[in-house]
Amino acid sequence: MHMEVRVEGVDSRQFALVMDKCWATPVNDPDYSLRWDLILSECPNPNDDTVDLLQNGVSTSSRFSFRMFIFTANSTRLYLHCAVHLCLLSSNRCSTNCSSGHQRREGRSLDFHDSASISLGPLVWS
């Protein structure tokens, strides 16, 4: 499954979209207790080797992929949720190096702008 989160209507020369975290739930509720983390602290979940972060914090779109799954045998639906923010490109602190383990930029400063949460679904396993 390939996912892209994109922001429109902002100056792509000034801002980048950063996925802070993305997760899946079996119901359309981002706060549901049963969940599986896909992106944590702007990097792939280290406990899920199917997650591949393709682009994050370098443009107005961020992309990742993962192997489709279901939570239980009697559930065929999956809902995706992401917490994102806009980052000022001139700060040079919008992208995170995830290659050497689970790293996160230190703190939020002037590079951090509007944040939002988005949801998508249902994705139906057939």
VOMI-78449 format. One record per atom (N, C-alpha, C): residue in one letter; x, y, z. Coordinates in pm, 1 decimal, decimal comma. Last residue first. Example, Ala and Ser with C-alpha at 12.3 -4.5 7.8 and 13.67 -1.06 7.14 Angstrom:
<rs>
[r S [1285,0 -225,0 708,0]]
[r S [1367,0 -106,0 714,0]]
[r S [1290,0 3,0 787,0]]
[r A [1319,0 -569,0 780,0]]
[r A [1230,0 -450,0 780,0]]
[r A [1320,0 -330,0 780,0]]
</rs>
This chain:
<rs>
[r S [-1020,4 -732,8 49,1]]
[r S [-1116,9 -822,3 -17,5]]
[r S [-1043,9 -942,7 -76,1]]
[r W [-1019,9 -482,3 284,8]]
[r W [-948,0 -600,5 240,0]]
[r W [-1047,8 -693,5 173,6]]
[r V [-1064,5 -143,3 245,9]]
[r V [-1133,7 -270,7 266,6]]
[r V [-1052,9 -382,8 204,3]]
[r L [-1022,1 147,4 417,0]]
[r L [-957,2 61,7 317,6]]
[r L [-1013,5 -76,2 345,8]]
[r P [-1279,7 388,1 491,1]]
[r P [-1208,5 263,0 515,8]]
[r P [-1134,6 210,3 392,0]]
[r G [-1022,0 644,8 505,6]]
[r G [-1076,0 510,5 514,7]]
[r G [-1226,9 509,6 496,2]]
[r L [-817,4 868,9 681,5]]
[r L [-857,4 813,0 553,8]]
[r L [-917,9 675,9 575,7]]
[r S [-748,5 1178,4 850,4]]
[r S [-787,0 1037,3 851,3]]
[r S [-834,9 997,0 712,6]]
[r I [-521,4 1409,8 1004,0]]
[r I [-607,7 1368,7 893,9]]
[r I [-637,4 1220,5 905,4]]
[r S [-439,5 1693,6 1193,4]]
[r S [-454,7 1548,7 1189,1]]
[r S [-552,3 1515,4 1077,8]]
[r A [-193,6 1956,5 1185,1]]
[r A [-327,3 1903,1 1161,4]]
[r A [-323,2 1751,6 1173,9]]
[r S [-24,1 2271,0 1231,7]]
[r S [-31,5 2125,9 1242,0]]
[r S [-176,3 2082,6 1223,0]]
[r D [171,6 2545,0 1116,9]]
[r D [41,7 2481,3 1133,4]]
[r D [50,1 2329,6 1138,4]]
[r H [521,3 2506,3 1195,4]]
[r H [404,8 2590,4 1168,2]]
[r H [279,2 2505,5 1181,8]]
[r F [853,1 2512,1 1295,5]]
[r F [725,7 2442,8 1312,2]]
[r F [611,0 2540,0 1289,8]]
[r D [1081,7 2661,8 1298,2]]
[r D [1054,3 2585,0 1176,8]]
[r D [917,0 2519,4 1180,6]]
[r L [1118,1 2775,6 1544,2]]
[r L [1055,5 2858,5 1442,5]]
[r L [1025,0 2782,7 1314,4]]
[r S [1081,1 2459,7 1700,4]]
[r S [1123,8 2598,3 1708,5]]
[r S [1051,5 2677,5 1601,4]]
[r R [1069,2 2174,7 1895,0]]
[r R [1001,5 2251,4 1791,7]]
[r R [1045,1 2396,4 1809,6]]
[r G [1322,8 1919,9 1962,6]]
[r G [1231,2 2029,6 1990,2]]
[r G [1165,7 2093,8 1869,7]]
[r E [1542,2 1769,1 1746,6]]
[r E [1526,2 1820,0 1882,3]]
[r E [1429,0 1936,8 1885,0]]
[r R [1421,1 1512,6 1534,1]]
[r R [1478,5 1645,4 1551,8]]
[r R [1451,9 1691,7 1693,5]]
[r R [1494,8 1170,0 1598,8]]
[r R [1397,6 1279,0 1589,7]]
[r R [1470,4 1410,7 1607,1]]
[r Q [1549,5 832,2 1500,1]]
[r Q [1596,3 964,5 1539,0]]
[r Q [1486,9 1067,0 1521,1]]
[r H [1613,1 515,4 1518,1]]
[r H [1494,9 597,7 1537,6]]
[r H [1538,7 733,8 1589,3]]
[r G [1871,2 419,6 1285,5]]
[r G [1782,4 397,6 1399,5]]
[r G [1672,0 501,2 1403,9]]
[r S [1986,6 567,0 1065,9]]
[r S [2064,4 510,7 1177,4]]
[r S [1977,2 496,4 1301,0]]
[r S [1790,4 666,8 891,4]]
[r S [1870,4 550,3 853,1]]
[r S [1946,1 488,3 969,2]]
[r C [1645,0 893,2 922,7]]
[r C [1593,4 773,4 988,8]]
[r C [1683,7 652,6 968,2]]
[r N [1678,2 1219,9 957,7]]
[r N [1758,5 1106,2 912,0]]
[r N [1714,1 982,9 989,9]]
[r T [1416,8 1436,6 862,9]]
[r T [1481,2 1359,8 967,6]]
[r T [1561,1 1246,4 905,0]]
[r S [1364,7 1772,0 746,0]]
[r S [1372,5 1627,7 722,9]]
[r S [1453,2 1561,3 833,6]]
[r C [1378,4 2035,4 841,0]]
[r C [1247,6 1975,6 812,4]]
[r C [1253,7 1824,3 793,7]]
[r R [1577,2 2218,2 885,3]]
[r R [1551,3 2119,2 990,2]]
[r R [1419,9 2045,4 966,7]]
[r N [1630,0 2449,1 742,9]]
[r N [1711,4 2329,9 714,9]]
[r N [1694,0 2222,5 821,4]]
[r S [1482,6 2677,9 753,0]]
[r S [1543,6 2634,4 878,8]]
[r S [1641,1 2518,2 858,1]]
[r S [1360,4 2710,7 510,6]]
[r S [1482,8 2788,1 534,3]]
[r S [1552,0 2749,5 665,2]]
[r L [1120,4 2566,7 528,1]]
[r L [1236,6 2506,6 462,1]]
[r L [1367,1 2580,6 491,5]]
[r L [918,8 2528,7 795,9]]
[r L [982,5 2632,6 717,0]]
[r L [1113,2 2579,0 659,5]]
[r C [663,6 2285,7 789,2]]
[r C [796,5 2323,3 836,2]]
[r C [854,2 2427,8 741,2]]
[r L [350,2 2175,5 908,0]]
[r L [427,2 2246,1 806,2]]
[r L [557,5 2293,0 868,0]]
[r H [261,9 1843,6 1020,9]]
[r H [281,2 1987,2 1039,9]]
[r H [357,2 2044,5 921,8]]
[r V [37,0 1572,9 1112,5]]
[r V [133,9 1638,5 1025,2]]
[r V [153,5 1783,2 1068,3]]
[r A [-73,8 1259,5 1187,9]]
[r A [-53,7 1392,6 1245,7]]
[r A [60,7 1454,9 1166,8]]
[r C [-297,5 1033,7 1030,8]]
[r C [-165,1 1095,5 1038,0]]
[r C [-173,3 1229,7 1108,4]]
[r H [-457,1 721,0 989,6]]
[r H [-457,8 853,0 1051,7]]
[r H [-314,7 905,1 1054,2]]
[r L [-665,8 484,8 826,9]]
[r L [-533,7 543,3 846,8]]
[r L [-547,3 684,7 899,9]]
[r Y [-846,9 190,6 883,1]]
[r Y [-850,1 336,2 874,4]]
[r Y [-711,0 388,0 906,2]]
[r L [-974,6 -101,9 742,4]]
[r L [-857,6 -37,1 801,1]]
[r L [-871,7 112,9 778,9]]
[r R [-1172,1 -399,9 752,2]]
[r R [-1156,5 -256,1 729,9]]
[r R [-1035,8 -201,4 804,5]]
[r T [-1237,3 -650,5 817,8]]
[r T [-1177,3 -633,6 685,4]]
[r T [-1149,5 -486,7 654,1]]
[r S [-1244,1 -861,7 1088,0]]
[r S [-1239,7 -721,3 1050,2]]
[r S [-1168,6 -707,5 916,6]]
[r N [-1216,5 -1119,4 1170,0]]
[r N [-1353,4 -1073,9 1141,0]]
[r N [-1359,1 -925,3 1106,1]]
[r A [-945,7 -1152,2 1219,0]]
[r A [-1006,2 -1228,1 1109,0]]
[r A [-1145,2 -1177,5 1072,9]]
[r T [-802,3 -827,2 1282,0]]
[r T [-852,5 -957,5 1324,5]]
[r T [-921,3 -1023,9 1205,9]]
[r F [-663,7 -624,7 1133,1]]
[r F [-641,9 -642,6 1276,1]]
[r F [-684,8 -779,3 1326,0]]
[r I [-480,6 -663,9 826,7]]
[r I [-605,9 -645,9 899,0]]
[r I [-579,5 -676,9 1045,3]]
[r F [-260,4 -496,1 590,6]]
[r F [-289,9 -594,0 694,8]]
[r F [-429,8 -569,6 747,6]]
[r M [-18,1 -415,6 340,9]]
[r M [-156,5 -412,4 388,8]]
[r M [-179,6 -523,9 489,2]]
[r R [297,3 -290,0 402,4]]
[r R [222,5 -407,8 360,3]]
[r R [84,5 -402,3 424,4]]
[r F [357,1 50,7 303,6]]
[r F [354,5 -56,6 402,8]]
[r F [277,2 -173,8 344,8]]
[r S [509,8 369,8 234,1]]
[r S [441,2 247,5 192,2]]
[r S [447,7 147,5 306,9]]
[r F [478,5 728,4 208,6]]
[r F [530,8 606,6 269,8]]
[r F [454,6 488,3 214,5]]
[r R [540,4 1078,6 155,6]]
[r R [493,5 947,0 109,9]]
[r R [556,7 835,6 191,5]]
[r S [435,9 1417,3 136,6]]
[r S [513,6 1314,2 206,1]]
[r S [454,0 1179,6 169,9]]
[r S [456,3 1735,5 -20,7]]
[r S [394,9 1602,8 -10,5]]
[r S [493,0 1508,8 60,5]]
[r T [598,5 1965,6 -37,3]]
[r T [462,3 1977,5 14,2]]
[r T [387,2 1844,3 11,4]]
[r S [921,8 1841,5 73,3]]
[r S [834,4 1913,5 -19,8]]
[r S [695,3 1922,1 42,4]]
[r V [1054,7 1719,7 279,8]]
[r V [1136,0 1780,7 173,8]]
[r V [1052,7 1858,2 71,7]]
[r G [922,8 1567,5 474,7]]
[r G [988,0 1691,9 513,2]]
[r G [1074,3 1756,3 407,4]]
[r N [969,0 1260,0 331,6]]
[r N [909,6 1328,6 445,4]]
[r N [990,0 1454,3 475,7]]
[r Q [937,3 969,8 139,6]]
[r Q [965,5 1113,3 137,6]]
[r Q [895,9 1177,6 255,6]]
[r L [923,3 700,1 208,6]]
[r L [972,4 737,4 76,3]]
[r L [1011,3 884,4 68,1]]
[r L [961,1 465,4 442,0]]
[r L [939,1 609,1 432,4]]
[r L [1004,3 658,1 304,0]]
[r D [809,4 166,1 465,8]]
[r D [918,7 231,8 394,8]]
[r D [882,7 379,2 380,7]]
[r V [725,9 -107,5 661,0]]
[r V [706,6 35,6 640,4]]
[r V [831,2 94,8 575,3]]
[r T [790,6 -362,8 722,9]]
[r T [723,6 -342,6 593,8]]
[r T [704,7 -194,7 563,0]]
[r D [893,7 -391,3 973,9]]
[r D [991,0 -378,8 865,1]]
[r D [925,3 -367,4 727,5]]
[r D [807,0 -263,8 1258,0]]
[r D [736,4 -304,6 1136,6]]
[r D [829,7 -283,9 1017,5]]
[r N [938,1 -155,8 1469,7]]
[r N [880,5 -288,7 1489,8]]
[r N [803,3 -338,3 1368,0]]
[r P [1004,9 103,7 1405,8]]
[r P [1112,7 4,1 1402,9]]
[r P [1062,8 -138,6 1423,0]]
[r N [808,0 288,9 1192,2]]
[r N [801,9 210,9 1316,6]]
[r N [911,1 104,0 1310,6]]
[r P [989,6 548,2 1020,6]]
[r P [913,5 422,5 1021,5]]
[r P [916,8 354,8 1158,3]]
[r C [966,8 887,0 1159,4]]
[r C [1040,9 775,1 1101,0]]
[r C [954,5 648,7 1103,2]]
[r E [841,1 1083,8 1309,8]]
[r E [880,1 1116,2 1172,5]]
[r E [957,6 1005,8 1100,3]]
[r S [755,3 949,0 1539,9]]
[r S [860,7 1051,1 1548,2]]
[r S [925,2 1076,4 1412,4]]
[r L [645,8 681,7 1343,3]]
[r L [662,4 732,6 1479,3]]
[r L [776,2 833,4 1479,4]]
[r I [426,6 525,3 1128,6]]
[r I [529,5 628,7 1137,4]]
[r I [529,2 679,5 1281,2]]
[r L [259,0 315,8 1221,5]]
[r L [334,3 302,0 1097,9]]
[r L [452,1 399,7 1094,5]]
[r D [106,4 143,4 1485,9]]
[r D [184,5 258,4 1443,8]]
[r D [264,2 225,4 1317,9]]
[r W [-214,5 32,7 1522,4]]
[r W [-80,9 -9,9 1482,2]]
[r W [-8,6 112,7 1426,8]]
[r R [-459,1 -8,0 1787,2]]
[r R [-396,4 65,3 1678,5]]
[r R [-262,6 3,6 1643,5]]
[r L [-717,7 10,4 2006,6]]
[r L [-645,8 -85,0 1922,8]]
[r L [-592,0 -10,7 1801,6]]
[r S [-841,7 244,7 2103,6]]
[r S [-734,8 180,7 2182,0]]
[r S [-654,1 78,9 2101,7]]
[r Y [-890,1 535,1 1901,0]]
[r Y [-929,9 399,2 1937,7]]
[r Y [-812,8 326,0 2003,0]]
[r D [-848,2 785,1 1802,9]]
[r D [-812,6 761,6 1943,0]]
[r D [-849,3 622,0 1991,8]]
[r P [-950,5 790,0 1544,9]]
[r P [-805,0 797,8 1562,1]]
[r P [-759,0 772,2 1705,6]]
[r D [-1186,1 591,7 1420,1]]
[r D [-1163,3 669,7 1542,3]]
[r D [-1013,4 675,2 1566,6]]
[r N [-1320,3 388,2 1252,1]]
[r N [-1295,4 527,4 1214,2]]
[r N [-1287,2 616,4 1338,4]]
[r V [-1136,2 84,5 1326,7]]
[r V [-1259,2 164,3 1322,2]]
[r V [-1221,6 309,3 1291,6]]
[r P [-884,9 -23,7 1340,3]]
[r P [-987,7 -102,8 1272,3]]
[r P [-1121,4 -29,8 1260,6]]
[r T [-614,8 203,9 1252,9]]
[r T [-711,5 151,1 1349,1]]
[r T [-814,9 68,9 1271,8]]
[r A [-275,7 310,2 1212,5]]
[r A [-396,3 246,7 1159,8]]
[r A [-483,7 200,3 1275,4]]
[r W [-77,0 611,7 1188,2]]
[r W [-116,8 485,6 1250,2]]
[r W [-246,3 435,8 1188,1]]
[r C [192,1 839,5 1189,8]]
[r C [78,2 781,7 1118,1]]
[r C [49,5 645,9 1180,3]]
[r K [351,0 1144,8 1281,3]]
[r K [316,1 1005,4 1309,9]]
[r K [197,3 965,8 1225,7]]
[r D [444,2 1362,0 1130,4]]
[r D [498,0 1334,9 1263,6]]
[r D [475,1 1189,4 1301,9]]
[r M [526,7 1447,4 816,1]]
[r M [441,8 1351,7 887,7]]
[r M [509,1 1323,2 1021,2]]
[r V [554,1 1769,5 693,3]]
[r V [621,7 1667,3 773,1]]
[r V [515,8 1578,9 838,8]]
[r L [588,9 1965,4 407,6]]
[r L [495,3 1890,7 491,6]]
[r L [572,7 1780,3 562,4]]
[r A [755,8 2278,4 380,4]]
[r A [751,8 2134,8 356,4]]
[r A [649,4 2074,4 451,0]]
[r F [773,1 2607,1 233,2]]
[r F [724,5 2511,6 332,6]]
[r F [735,6 2367,9 285,5]]
[r Q [880,2 2762,6 24,9]]
[r Q [901,5 2803,3 163,2]]
[r Q [868,9 2694,6 265,3]]
[r R [811,0 2665,7 -215,0]]
[r R [950,5 2710,5 -202,8]]
[r R [983,2 2746,4 -58,6]]
[r S [543,2 2617,9 -202,7]]
[r S [631,6 2500,8 -194,8]]
[r S [779,3 2539,4 -189,8]]
[r D [314,8 2791,6 -31,5]]
[r D [430,4 2814,6 -116,8]]
[r D [530,0 2700,3 -99,7]]
[r V [-5,0 2628,0 -32,9]]
[r V [106,8 2690,7 37,3]]
[r V [224,3 2701,7 -59,5]]
[r G [-199,8 2485,1 -165,5]]
[r G [-227,9 2624,0 -131,5]]
[r G [-121,1 2690,5 -47,7]]
[r E [-196,9 2159,5 -15,2]]
[r E [-208,7 2246,7 -131,4]]
[r E [-237,2 2388,3 -83,5]]
[r V [-19,1 1879,0 99,2]]
[r V [-84,9 2005,5 133,2]]
[r V [-84,9 2092,0 7,6]]
[r R [-51,9 1526,7 115,0]]
[r R [-10,6 1646,1 42,6]]
[r R [-86,7 1767,4 95,0]]
[r V [53,2 1202,5 155,8]]
[r V [-15,4 1312,0 223,1]]
[r V [39,0 1439,4 159,3]]
[r E [21,1 883,3 17,5]]
[r E [78,2 1016,4 4,0]]
[r E [-9,7 1114,5 79,2]]
[r M [100,2 536,7 27,1]]
[r M [21,4 649,3 76,3]]
[r M [96,1 779,6 51,9]]
[r H [68,4 212,1 -94,1]]
[r H [144,7 336,7 -102,7]]
[r H [53,7 452,6 -63,4]]
[r M [85,6 -116,3 0,0]]
[r M [0,0 0,0 0,0]]
[r M [90,5 122,9 0,0]]
</rs>
